[in-house]
Amino acid sequence: GPAAESQGDMAADADFVRPGHRPPLALMTSLPLYWPIGAELADLTARDAPVPWQRTIIGLDHEIFPLDTLSPVTSAVPGGPDHDPLAEFARLAVIQPRGLSPADNVALDEWVRAGGRLLLALDPALTGDYDLPLGDPRRPVDSALIPPVVERWGLAIRFDEGQPLAVIAAPFAGGKMPLALPGRITIADPAKADCVLAAQDAIARCRVGRGRVTLIADAAVFEHAELAGEKGEALAALLGAAFDQAPSGEITG
């Protein structure tokens, strides 16, 4: 009957969360957020690797699924359907990625416009200390490549190389967002998306089609436990803004 149908609609809605249910969150990153840096495959398969603090905080409210591509993968079975890694997710965090392929850019844009919620962190200058030589494939990307999809959403990121290395406590979402050597976001073309800037222009919150994008031109809150907050408050506030609040600040769902 109608009641059963409306329940089904609620369950299908990205905002509908059962008590005790952690919504799935797809994660693509070059930072050691899910596995510790330099972890060996044997450690991971034996489940002996320590869990990074970031994974613990993010995992309080989300069930994390690491991705290494955003675009459809051809089936291993001849003639089989392509696998779309984003199809089953309503929430996605892309944090200092290794670089998005042209197909990844297209897939990301289509996924957002269809209703996906994206947190995208692109830091022009990481400030974390990573004990791996430059050029090691396990090392995080020190300076983010800005994917073309950012321009497609009418945004640009600039970086002042002369700024001092200091932690900035920028106002955001009713609290403070710590930043370290952040980029500055500008709305290059307001017609392409409905965006507002926050946190001293280090964060943009946009409506793109039926979806939402939260872009932060800094990753300090993902790199430094002391900046994320004693209980991870700053990191949790960023996730909450990206996934649970409308850009104007009202809570949805």
Legacy VTK file of the C-alpha trace (Angstrom):
# vtk DataFile Version 3.0
C-alpha trace
ASCII
DATASET POLYDATA
POINTS 253 float
0.000 0.000 0.000
0.931 3.689 0.025
2.546 3.451 3.470
4.907 0.721 2.300
5.746 2.738 -0.801
6.580 5.849 1.201
8.831 3.795 3.474
10.614 2.490 0.401
11.094 6.041 -0.850
12.579 7.062 2.487
14.993 4.151 2.473
16.137 5.103 -1.008
16.806 8.694 0.033
20.461 9.550 0.727
19.440 11.459 3.865
17.519 8.603 5.458
19.712 7.086 8.148
18.459 4.353 10.455
19.404 4.766 14.120
22.821 3.180 14.528
23.288 2.950 10.770
26.446 4.529 9.378
25.942 5.667 5.776
28.483 4.340 3.271
31.228 6.772 2.238
33.473 6.130 -0.755
37.021 7.441 -0.225
39.745 8.187 -2.766
42.983 9.655 -1.420
46.775 9.698 -1.611
46.968 10.502 2.115
47.420 7.737 4.719
43.830 8.071 5.952
42.704 4.465 5.568
45.991 2.550 5.738
49.089 3.797 7.567
51.813 5.199 5.342
54.240 2.603 4.023
52.051 -0.292 5.204
53.053 -3.569 3.575
50.516 -5.804 1.891
51.275 -8.612 4.361
50.350 -6.310 7.266
47.096 -5.328 5.598
46.037 -8.891 4.810
46.969 -10.011 8.338
45.009 -7.025 9.692
48.027 -6.144 11.805
48.407 -2.627 10.462
47.477 0.088 12.969
44.357 2.064 12.100
45.096 5.735 11.301
43.388 8.254 13.594
41.645 9.803 10.579
39.948 6.509 9.738
38.739 6.208 13.333
37.156 9.690 13.293
35.590 9.356 9.839
34.409 5.857 10.751
32.368 7.123 13.706
29.686 8.391 11.331
30.451 6.577 8.078
31.275 3.124 6.800
34.328 3.747 4.601
34.930 2.080 1.237
38.303 2.908 -0.384
38.253 3.448 -4.168
41.148 3.693 -6.611
39.050 4.824 -9.579
35.851 6.823 -10.043
35.081 5.790 -13.612
33.437 2.566 -14.839
35.732 -0.462 -15.028
35.396 -2.877 -17.932
34.105 -6.283 -16.890
36.663 -9.080 -16.576
34.057 -11.309 -18.208
33.850 -10.778 -21.992
30.557 -9.060 -22.771
29.806 -8.489 -19.088
28.532 -5.134 -17.803
31.009 -2.433 -16.784
31.346 -1.913 -13.034
30.529 1.662 -11.964
32.362 2.236 -8.650
30.189 5.245 -7.730
26.803 3.686 -8.502
26.151 2.409 -4.981
27.293 5.550 -3.125
25.519 8.813 -2.266
28.590 10.216 -0.445
32.158 10.506 -1.711
35.329 12.023 -0.249
38.176 12.719 -2.680
41.057 13.924 -0.509
44.314 14.997 -2.208
43.928 12.445 -5.018
46.817 11.186 -7.149
45.251 12.783 -10.190
41.905 12.112 -11.822
41.758 10.656 -15.322
39.567 12.307 -17.987
37.066 9.476 -17.440
37.159 10.095 -13.666
36.338 13.787 -14.238
33.347 12.903 -16.417
32.113 10.249 -13.973
32.479 12.609 -11.007
30.558 15.419 -12.719
27.729 13.094 -13.781
27.536 11.493 -10.326
27.285 14.869 -8.563
24.684 16.223 -11.002
22.569 13.114 -10.412
22.443 13.877 -6.669
25.764 12.794 -5.175
27.410 14.625 -2.293
31.129 15.249 -2.696
33.820 16.438 -0.306
36.835 17.380 -2.442
40.108 18.428 -0.757
42.784 19.857 -3.057
45.758 21.208 -1.115
48.348 23.237 -3.061
50.985 22.567 -0.365
50.732 19.741 2.160
52.205 20.528 5.570
52.376 16.990 6.979
55.667 15.154 7.468
55.848 11.969 5.383
58.815 9.685 5.877
59.065 8.645 2.237
61.346 10.060 -0.463
59.990 12.305 -3.194
58.926 10.131 -6.096
57.981 7.144 -3.911
54.558 6.037 -5.229
53.267 5.624 -1.659
54.057 9.246 -0.793
51.054 11.599 -0.731
50.746 14.143 -3.522
52.552 17.193 -2.111
50.767 19.668 -4.398
47.313 18.788 -5.687
46.637 18.759 -9.398
43.440 20.735 -10.002
41.115 18.486 -12.035
39.195 20.089 -14.941
35.889 19.321 -13.218
36.637 22.176 -10.764
36.561 24.676 -13.630
33.438 22.978 -14.969
31.753 23.917 -11.682
32.860 27.539 -12.158
35.633 27.499 -9.548
39.369 28.220 -9.539
42.052 27.734 -6.867
44.941 30.166 -6.450
47.926 29.770 -4.147
50.032 32.497 -2.574
53.495 30.947 -2.268
54.659 33.869 -0.149
52.169 33.323 2.683
53.674 32.471 6.090
53.498 28.919 7.421
51.037 29.459 10.242
47.809 27.835 11.348
44.806 29.995 10.467
41.578 29.458 12.420
39.005 30.423 9.798
35.321 30.780 10.739
33.263 27.911 9.356
29.924 26.246 10.146
29.561 27.981 13.498
33.082 27.053 14.609
36.669 27.335 13.414
38.353 25.456 10.563
42.141 25.188 10.978
44.078 25.832 7.760
47.810 25.645 6.948
49.131 27.105 3.665
45.653 26.952 2.108
44.728 27.812 -1.433
42.182 30.523 -2.150
39.055 29.605 -4.072
37.433 32.062 -6.443
34.107 31.799 -8.243
35.329 32.229 -11.806
31.947 31.671 -13.463
28.864 32.035 -11.224
26.615 30.700 -14.001
28.140 27.208 -13.840
27.045 26.337 -10.284
25.396 27.910 -7.249
28.369 28.402 -4.900
29.124 30.251 -1.682
32.606 30.760 -0.233
33.519 30.261 3.430
36.515 29.903 5.771
38.388 32.886 4.308
37.756 31.568 0.786
39.444 28.220 1.491
36.073 26.416 1.221
33.382 26.552 -1.453
29.968 24.953 -0.996
28.060 24.449 -4.218
24.851 23.065 -5.589
25.645 21.316 -8.861
22.614 19.859 -10.589
20.810 17.774 -7.960
24.005 17.217 -5.981
26.362 19.127 -3.733
30.082 19.824 -3.738
32.156 20.987 -0.780
35.624 21.983 -2.000
38.389 22.765 0.493
41.735 24.056 -0.783
43.596 22.637 2.208
44.122 19.242 3.839
45.617 20.222 7.211
42.623 18.865 9.118
43.306 15.471 7.482
47.063 15.628 8.167
47.465 16.832 11.751
45.612 15.209 14.654
46.096 18.323 16.807
44.312 20.434 14.180
41.473 17.952 13.683
40.486 18.567 17.305
40.744 16.613 20.536
37.749 14.514 19.523
38.102 15.240 15.817
35.587 18.122 15.989
37.027 20.137 13.090
37.198 17.104 10.816
33.697 16.030 11.863
32.373 19.559 11.184
33.785 19.458 7.662
32.216 16.054 7.000
28.912 17.237 8.470
28.893 20.327 6.284
29.653 18.270 3.183
27.156 15.488 3.730
24.458 16.515 6.214
23.817 20.256 5.802
22.554 22.323 2.909
25.034 25.015 1.753
23.026 27.785 3.431
23.558 26.031 6.756
20.203 24.436 7.470
20.227 20.759 8.386
18.522 18.476 5.893
17.083 15.063 6.448
LINES 1 254
253 0 1 2 3 4 5 6 7 8 9 10 11 12 13 14 15 16 17 18 19 20 21 22 23 24 25 26 27 28 29 30 31 32 33 34 35 36 37 38 39 40 41 42 43 44 45 46 47 48 49 50 51 52 53 54 55 56 57 58 59 60 61 62 63 64 65 66 67 68 69 70 71 72 73 74 75 76 77 78 79 80 81 82 83 84 85 86 87 88 89 90 91 92 93 94 95 96 97 98 99 100 101 102 103 104 105 106 107 108 109 110 111 112 113 114 115 116 117 118 119 120 121 122 123 124 125 126 127 128 129 130 131 132 133 134 135 136 137 138 139 140 141 142 143 144 145 146 147 148 149 150 151 152 153 154 155 156 157 158 159 160 161 162 163 164 165 166 167 168 169 170 171 172 173 174 175 176 177 178 179 180 181 182 183 184 185 186 187 188 189 190 191 192 193 194 195 196 197 198 199 200 201 202 203 204 205 206 207 208 209 210 211 212 213 214 215 216 217 218 219 220 221 222 223 224 225 226 227 228 229 230 231 232 233 234 235 236 237 238 239 240 241 242 243 244 245 246 247 248 249 250 251 252
